[in-house]
Amino acid sequence: MIERITFDGPIILGAGLAGLSAALAAKTALVLSPTPLATGCSSAWAQGGLAAALAGNDTPSLHAADTIAAGAGLCDGEAVALLTREGPAAVRALAAIGAPFDRKADGDFVLSLEAAHSKARVARVGGDGAGAAIMAAVVAAVRATPSIEVRENARARRLLQDETGRVVGVLAEIDGVLVEIHAKTVILATGGVGGLYAVTTTPAQVRGEGLGLAALAGAEIADPEFVQFHPTAIDIGRDPAPLATEALRGEGSILRNSDGRAFMVDYHPAKELAPRDVVARAIHAERAAGRGAFLDATTAVGGHFPHEFPAVFEACQSAGVDPRREMIPVTPAVHYHMGGVTTDLDGRTNLPGLYAAGECASTGVQGANRLASNSLLEAAVFGARAGRAAAADGQVGGEPVSLAALPDLPDAAFQALRKAMSRDAGVIRDAAGLVRLQAEIAALEAAHGACPPLVAARLIVDAALAREESRGGHYRADFPEKTAPVRTFVTLDPVQAGLRHAAE
C-alpha cells in the first residue's frame, strides 16, 4: 500500500534557485529534490551571475530594453518591467543572506559586461562561480528554517488531480518508494530540457520531466520551440560539457577558427558580443565548414585565469588545455529553455493549485532568446513571487482520481532520443529533420508510453515544425526570415498535441 502524507504548505518540485527562493518566501514548504541539494540543478552550475541595474549609470528601463531586444519580439513587456524593477532588490537580498558577490574597495558590486547588454550589470562571484556560491548561501538559509522540509532523492512521478482537474499533490518516488503527498498547492521548479540533448551544459537530471508532467496534467505550455544554445561550451568530449562563460568574451576574448582568423566580424557588427543565437550559429557554421572554433583568451585574460575564472581554468586543465597559453576548443550546447509552463506574474498556471517558477516556467520574460545572466535573476524574483502566492492559496481540492505512476524511459531509449534531438532540433533546423524526429519520438512513445521526457521532446519538436520562420533561438534553414511576432501556446489532449498560436 502506498504511504500517504498530507503537508500544510506548498510542495516544491526542484531545489535550484527558483525552488529554494519559493520555499523561503512561502516560509513553510516541502521541497522534493532528485539529488542532494545544489548538486543536480543548473543554478549551481551557472557561471556568469545575476544581471541587474545596480550601477549609478544604469536603470531598470535600460535593462528592460536590452532584455526585450534580445527576446526578438516575443517578450511580455509587463513581465520584463517587473523583473528589471525588482532585480536590484533581489540581488541585495541574496547578498544579505550570505551570497559573496565580488565587491570593490568601496563596497559596490563588481559588475561585468556580457553580450547584448548596453551596460556592465552582471554581479559575479569569484569571476565564474556565481551559481555555486549563491546556491550555497540559499541552501544554508533553507537548512536554517525549521518549517521548510527537504526530501532528497525524491522524484515526482505524477501530479495528483481531483475530479475538477485541480492539482492536489504529487505522487513521488522517495528513496525508491512511492509516496502519495497531498497539499493545497504544488510549485514546479524542475529546470529546463538540456538533458534531452546529446550536447548540453546542464546536469543530466535536467531533462524536461517537469514540463512533461505539467503537460500531461493539462497545463498550457508556451513557446517550447525556443531552446538557447550557449555558443561556447568547452569541446573536450565531456557529458555534460563544461561551460566557458560569456564573461570571457565580455573581457575581450576572441573567437578564432583553426587558421587563427577572428571570424565573428563575418557574422555580426557586435562580433563576440553579438546575441547568443548569432554567435552559436556562427560557431556552428565554422565547425561545419571544417574550420573549427576556438576561444582565444590568452591576451584578454592570460595569466589571470586561475584567479579570475577558476572553473573554466580547471575544466581546461583537466583536458590538457592551458587557456593562459592555448585557445579553448568550443562548440554550441543546449543551455537554457525559453519556453515552459505558462504562468502569470505570480507563478499561477491554468491548472488550479499548480504554480511554476524558474526555467520550467514561461512568464514571457525571456522571449525567443534569453539575455545573458537573466536566468538566475528570473529564478530569484519569480521563485519568491510563486512561493508567496502558493502559500496564500487557500483553496482545498478533493481526492485524486488517479494514483498511477507515469512510465519511465529506459536509458538506451533516452540516449537515442538525445542523439536524435541534437541532430534534428539543434542550432539549425529544417522540416525534413523535424518530421524525421517526430517519427522517432512517436516510435519511442509507442514502445515505452507517455514518459514525461518524451512528451517534453515532442512539444519542442511539434512547435519547431509549426513555426515556419527563424527567430531568436529557433532557426529554420528552410525559413530563414522572420514573420509576425507570434507566441506559441500548446496543450495536450488525451490523443495528440494540439497547437494554437496567439499574437503577442
N, C-alpha and C positions, 0 to 999 in steps of 0.2 A: 504494500500500500504506500502511495506517495505521501511523504510528510507535508503537512500544511502549516504555513506560518502566516500570520497577519501582522503587518507592520504599520505603525502610526506615523506616517511620514512618506515622502516620495521614495520610490525605488529608482535608483540611478544606474543605468547600464553603461559602464565605461568609467575609467578613472584617469583620463587625461585632464588637461587644464579645464575644459568645459565641464566635465562631470564633477570634479572636485570643487570648482567655483560654484556650481549649482548646490552641492552639498553644504558648503559653508554659508551660502545665502539662505538656504532652507532651514539651517540650524539643526533640524532633526532629519536624518536621511539614512537609507540603507544603500550602500554603494556595492555593486557587484563588478568585480574586475577579473578578467580571464587569466591574468598573470599577477605576480607581486606588484604592488604599487610602483608606478614610474618606470616599469620595465617593458611593457608591451604597448605603449601609446606613442603616437607621433609627437605629442607635445614635448616629451623628454628628449627627443632627437633633434628638435628644432635648433638651428644654429644662429640665425640672423638676429632675432629679438622681437620686440614689440614696437610697431610704428605708432607714434602719437605726436601731436603738436605740443611739444614740451619746450621748444626754444622760443626766445623772445621774438625772432623774426618769422615765426610760423603761426598758423591759425588752424582751427578745425575746418574752416571753409576751404583753405588751400589743400589740406589733407583729403577732404571730400572730393575736391575737383580732380586730384590725382587718381583717387580710387575709381571715380566714375569714368575717367579717360581710359584707365587700364581695363575696365569692365566691358568695353566695346559695345556700349549701347544697351546693356541688359541689367544694369544696377538699379535697385529700388532706391530712389533719392531719399525717402524718409528714413530707411534703414541705414544708409550711409551717413546721413546727417547725425543720427543718434550715435552710431559707432564712433565717429570722429569727435563728437562733442563730449562723450563720456570717456574717451580714450585716455586723456591725461590723468584723470582721477583713478582709472583702473590701474595704470602703471604705478602711480604713487601708492595705491592700496597694496599692491604686490610688494613694493619696496617696504611698506610698513610692517608686513608680516615676515620680512626677512629675505626677500629676493635681493641678492647682492649685485645690483646693476653697477656697471662701471661708472665712476664719478670723476669729475675734475677736482682740482685742489679746492675750489670754492664750493663744492658740494653739488653743483649742477650735474645733470646726466651727460655722459659722453654719448653723442649721437652720431650715427653713421648714415651715409648716403647709400641708397640702394636703387636699383633700376626702376625707372618710371616715377620716382619721387622727385618733386621740384625742390625739396629741402632735405637737409640731413635731419632725420627724425626717428631713426631706429635706435631704441635703447637696448644696449647689449650687456652681456655678462662674460667677462674673460675672453673677449674677442668673438668666439664662436660657441660659447657654452650656455647660451641663454636658457634653452629649453630645460636642460637637466637641472640647472641651478634654481630656476623658478619652480619647477616641479618639486624639488627637494623642500623648498620653503612651504609650498602649498600642502604637500603631504604631511609635513610636521604640524601644520595648523589643523589639518583634519584629524591626525592622531591625537592631538591635544583637546579635541572636542568630544566629550563622552557621549553626547547624543547622536553622533554620527557613527554608524556601524559599518564596517568594511568586511566583505567576504571576498577573499581572493580565491583563485582557481575556480571561479564561478562564471558560467557562460549561459546566456539566455537561449532557450530552445524554442520558445513560443511566447508571444504576447497573449495574455488571457483576456477574453472579452465576454461581456454578458450578452443577453439576447438582443439588446438595443445597439450593440457594437461598441459600447463604452469599454475602454481598456481598464481592467480591474486588477491587474497584476502581471506576474511573469511566471512561466514555468522555467526554472533554472536548473542547470546541472552543476552541482557544487561538490567538488572532490569526487566526481563520477557518479553522484547520486542525484536523482531527480527530486526537486523540491518545488512545491506549489506555494508561491508567495503572493499574498493579496495586499493591496494598498489602494488608496484613493487615486493616486497618480503614479505614472511612470515617466521618467525622463530618459530619452535616448541620447547618449553621448558616446557613441561607439566608434567615432572616427570615420575615415574615408574608405577608399576602394583600392588602395595601392597594391595590396596583396593579390588582387585579381590579375595583375600583370607580371610578366616574367622579369622585367627590369623596373625596380621601384626603389625609392629611398625610404619607404615606410616599414615599420615592423611587420613580420609575417602574419601576426594576428589581425591586422587591419585589412579585412577582405570583404567589406560591404555587407556583413551579416546584419547589422542594424538596419540598413537600407532595405534589405530583403525581408526582414521580419516585419517592418512597418508596412511595406507594400503588400505583403500577403495578408495583413490585417485590414487593408483597405485605405491606408494613408495615401494622401496625394504626394507625388514626388515631382520636384521641379528641376528642370534643366540637367538631367542625368548625363547628357552627351558631353558636357563641358568638363574635361579632365585636363588638369595642368601638368605639363611635363617640365620638371626642373631641367634647365639646359646643361648643368654641369655636375652630374653625378660622376664620381671618380671611377673610371673604367678599369677596374682591376679584377674582374671576374668574381666579385663577391655578391651574395644574395642575402639580404638586401644590399644595394650599392651604397657605399659611403657618399656623403654629400660634400661638395666644395661650395661653401656658402657664397651667395651673391655678393656679400660684403667684400669679397676678394676683388670683384670687378669694380665695386664702388671705390676701392683703394687704388685702382689704376691697373689691375692685372689685364693682360691682353689675350684674346683668343687667336690662336695661330693654327695653321694646318701643318702637315708634316714637312712642307717646304720652308716653314718658318714665316710664312706670309700672314699678316694680320687681316683676316678675311671679313670681319664684320662690316667694314666700310662698303662692301658689295651689297649688303642686305638692308641697312637702315642708317639714317644720318646720326642717330644716337649711338651707333656702334655697340660697344659692350654694355651700355646702359639702356639698350632698347627693351621693350616689353618682353617678358619671358617667352611668350609663344613665338615671337620673331626670332629670338636667339636660339630657341630649341630647334626650330625648323632650319635655321642656318647651319647649326652643328650637324643635324641630320643630313642635310644636303652635302656638306663637305665629306662626311663619312661615307655616304652612299656613292660619292664620286671617287672614292678611294684615296682621298687626300688626308683623312684622319682629322681629329680635332684635339687641341691641347690648350690648357690654360697656363699662360706664362706669367708667373708671379715672382720671377727671380729678381726683377728690378723693383717692382712696386712693394714687395714685402721682404724678400730675400732673407737675410739673417734674422729678421724679427719673427719668423714663422713660429718657432716653438712657444713664444710668449703671446704673440698676437692671435694666432689661430691654432691652438694646440690640438683640437680634434682633427682638423684637416691634416696637420703635420703628422700626427700619429697614424692616421689611416694610410697616408702616402708611404711613410717609413715602413709600415708593416708589409707593403708590397714591393719594397726595394726602390722606391722613388724618393729622392730628396728634393722637395719643392723649393728649397733655397737655391738650388743649382740646376734643376731639371724642370721641364714643362710637365704638367699633370695631364695624363690622358683623360678625356671627359666624354660623356655620352648623355643624351636626354634620358630621363627616367621619370616614371609616374611619381608625382609628389603631392598632389592635392586634388580634391574633387570639389568643384564649384557647385555642383548640384547637390541635392539632398532632399530630406523630408520637408515639405512646405510648412513654414511656420509664420506666425505673426511676430511682432516685436517682443513678445513675452514668451516665445517658445511654444505657443499652442499650435497643435496640428489640427487637421479637420476631424480627427477622432477624439471625442471627449475622453479626458483622462490621460491622453498621450501628449507629451511635450518632447521637444528635441532641441539640442544645442551643439555648437561646435561644427566640425566638418561634416557630420552626418545630416545636419540641418541646412535648409536653404531659406535664409532671411531675405535674400535679394542683395545682400551687401557685396558679394564677390562678382556678380555679373558673369560675363563669359570668360574672364581671365583675372584671377586674384592679383591684387597689388602686393608686392613683396612685404612680408612681415605684418600683414593684416590678419593672419590666421590666428596667432596666439592672442592678439587683441580681441578678435571676434569671440574666441573661446571664453576669455575672461569677462567681457562685457555681457554677452548674451547668455553665457552659462549662469551668471549671477541673476540675470532677469528671469530666466526659466526657473531657477531654484525658488525664487521668491513667489512667482506666480503659482507654481505647482504646490508649494506648501500652503498657499492661501485658498486653493481649490477645495471647497467644502462638499462637493457632490459625492454621493456614495452610489456605487454600482451594485448590480446583482451578482448572482452566481455565474461562474464561467460556463460557457456552453461546450467547450472542448478542452481536454487536457492532454491531447496527443502531441508528443514532441515532433517537430518538423525533421525531415530526414537530413542526414549528414552526407557530405560529398566525399567519397574516398580519395585518398591522397593522389593516386595515379590519375584519376579523372580531373582533380583540381590542378595538377601540374600541366595536363594537356590544355585545360582552359586558359591557364596563364600564358602559355606559349601562343595560343590562338588569339588572345586579346592583344598581346603585344604586336603580333603580326598584322592584324586587320583592323584594330581600333586604336592604333597608336598615334604618333605625331602626324602622319599623313594617312588619310582615309579615302576610300572610294566605294562606289556602290557594289562592285564585284566582290571586294574583300568583305564588306559588311554583310552581304547576302550569304556568302560562304560561312561567315562566322555565326550568323543566325541559325543556319542548318546544323552546325556543330553543337551549338548550345541546345537546340531542340533535341538532338540525339542524346546528349548528356541528361537532359531532363526526362526523356523517355526511359532511360536506363536507371536513373537514380532518384527521380521525383523532384518536387519543388524545393530544392535545397536553397536556403537564403543567398549564398554566394552566386548561384546560377541565376536566380531571379534578379539580383543586382546587376550582373553582367548583361542579362537580356534587356533590362531597362536602358542601360548605356547604349547598347548596340541598336536597338529599335529606334531610339531617339536620334542617334547619329545618322541612321539611314534616312529618317524622315526630314532631317534638317539639310536641305539642299542649298547650302551656302557655306562660306567659310567665315568664322567669327571667333575671335579670342582663341581659346584652347582647342576649338573644333575646326580642323582644316580638311576640306574635301578637295582632292586633286581634280575631281570631275566638276566641282562647282567652286572655283577659287574666289569668286566675288561675294561681297555682302549683299543681302537683300534687305527687307524691312527688319527693324529691331523687334523681334518677337520672342517671347519666352515659351518654353515647353512645359506642359503640366501633364503628368502621367498617372493614371490609376489602373489597377489590375481588377479584372472581374474573375470569377472562378475559371473561365475558359481561356482567356487570352488578354494580352495587354491592349488597352485602348489608348490611343494618343489623341490629345487635343492641344491646340495651340491657342494662346490668348495674347493679344497685343499688350505690350508693357505700357 
